[in-house]
Amino acid sequence: MTGFPNMSGMMKQIQEMQQRVAKVQEELEGKTTTGESGGGMVKVTANGKQEVVSIKIDKEVVNPEEMDMLEDLILAATNKALENAGKMAKEEMSKVTSGMLPNIPGLNIPGL
């Protein structure tokens, strides 16, 4: 095949990268990051798959008359946790794919 002198080698590299990406995706599920708001009174933890896994609220923040503030704090902490999780996932995936992506035109891996 002219124009594709090392197609089998490239295909092997792609398969190896796919295996490494799958492993990193599995590992990311076990890694967590936390977003805080209100000076740490509200903490939201998300995993590397960008799923919220826990919410911790300081008792001092729980005031039925200020539910709007509590909801805003939860929202802010959740967004920060998900932002951190996205960054963590991107960093882990870039370790696996570094050097490969520029050489494979049209390869699009979600989250990168």
C-alpha positions, -999 to +999 in steps of 0.1 A: +000+000+000+016+032-011+011+062+012+007+040+043+041+024+048+035+015+085-002+011+088+000-020+110+024-002+133+001+027+136-029+004+142-010-013+170-002+021+186-038+031+184-049-002+200-024+002+228-035+038+234-071+027+235-062+001+262-043+028+282-072+052+279-097+026+291-074+019+321-071+056+330-109+060+327-114+031+351-088+046+375-104+080+373-136+066+389-116+059+420-099+094+422-117+122+438-115+160+441-134+184+463-148+218+457-156+241+486-176+272+492-185+294+521-150+292+535-152+254+536-187+252+551-200+233+521-178+206+505-187+186+474-166+157+462-166+144+427-148+116+410-127+116+379-158+106+358-173+140+369-199+124+391-207+139+425-200+113+452-206+132+484-218+165+499-208+177+533-226+207+549-214+224+581-243+225+606-238+263+610-249+268+575-282+250+579-307+278+586-343+273+573-346+310+568-315+312+546-321+282+522-313+304+492-278+310+505-273+273+513-285+263+478-261+289+463-232+275+484-240+239+473-242+250+437-209+268+439-191+239+456-206+214+431-195+235+401-160+238+415-158+200+423-169+192+387-144+217+373-116+201+393-127+167+382-126+177+346-091+191+350-080+160+367-094+137+340-078+159+313-044+157+330-046+120+334-057+114+298-030+137+285-003+115+302-016+085+282-020+103+249+010+126+249+028+124+217+002+103+199-026+127+191-007+151+168+003+121+147-032+107+143-054+130+122-091+130+130-087+112+163-111+127+188-112+114+224-140+129+245-128+150+274-096+161+257 
